[in-house]
């Protein structure tokens, strides 16, 4: 402390010193056009419209200012904790002797480089035809085995399992867990794809990850992963992040889903309810078909039976019976006729007979005389001497008489 | 999934349904002798019941690839 200095030590006022420092800093071109990255803290936006915040990382912190016109162009919602890259220059605020960063642009960290890389890879792979729509394969309508590649612990897995369990519990899920962000993610995802194809042979594979920042999703822009998606035997549905997030794996996939949940829905186009109603339909058709066949057969049988009846012996018998009846009636008629004739004939004969009846002459006034005792007909007067008792038979009644005299015929 | 009661083969739903569909198509197609139609119908009914059983009892099976093998996976809930 007591050494005698060789040169005189400069003596400056605070203002002079501060001004000198300011000139030093502001004359360094590297400090006048730069990007600096860090995490925002102590963010404030007073009524003036200027922005004040501190950028920090693990080792240091930097006061930052952004003037109102630049601040008005910021679309990113700034807040404490946000990692950003800010463009601007270093300056010194003399009143409190503080160097600070005057920012004129702010963007999410790494965005520029990542976007450039994304576009470069996309152009390259597109030129190779890896995103060609003609390359996309049809998805199974009723997958039996659904492969899932995602983080074993994320909400995405839970959401997808929930959807599949609700829609198609018939299916089987083969999970190949892999980290979905960070440097180890791309090779792990590629390996998961290859192994899932090789050892589980799923009908379809869901490659999925929940929402996150562009860096979080970056693994799904990996060139090797894109090539593995294209090479997958099973068609791949990619559901990474949200509706607005597009990754190269999305372009390479056979189908892009806006979210993991949507991916699970797209993988199960037919639900258990659809299957139930289709099944019911087939069962009804089966019933109808058999009923129709049976009624057809019944109808056929019926018409055969009718034809059979035409040739039935019973029918023949009926016809013969009828013939017989006809004959019998004919015979009866003939007989009646004959009887009538006979009857007439007999009547005539009876009349004839009557005319021959000896008694019938009595009606004409003749009488028959018999002996009263012997009943012998008296032909000759000699048969009845006087005093003989005779009986005279008249047409009506008889007379008992006694002969008074007899006079035989002389000339006989 | 427990084994089906009747058709002892371990048919997948898809295979059983495809067979059922084939039977419906066959019955809708050419006319068949009654005994054949009834046999087809009965087989179809068996398949339909089998399918309905699968739908009813279906419980999502989740397995995890560890190494080169699939093992049971228990979701962390």
Interface residues (C-beta under 8 A of the other chain):
Chain A: X142 X144 X152 X153 X157 X158 X161 X164 X165 X168 X169 X170 X171 X172 X173 X174 X175 X176 X177 X192 X195 X196 X198 X199 X200 X272 X275 X276 X278 X279 X282 X283 X285 X286 X289 X290 X293 X294 X296 X297
Chain B: X12 X13 X14 X17 X20 X21 X23 X24 X27 X28 X31 X32 X34 X37 X38 X41 X44 X45 X48 X51 X52 X54 X55 X58 X59 X60 X61 X62 X63 X64 X65 X68 X69 X70 X73 X75 X76 X77
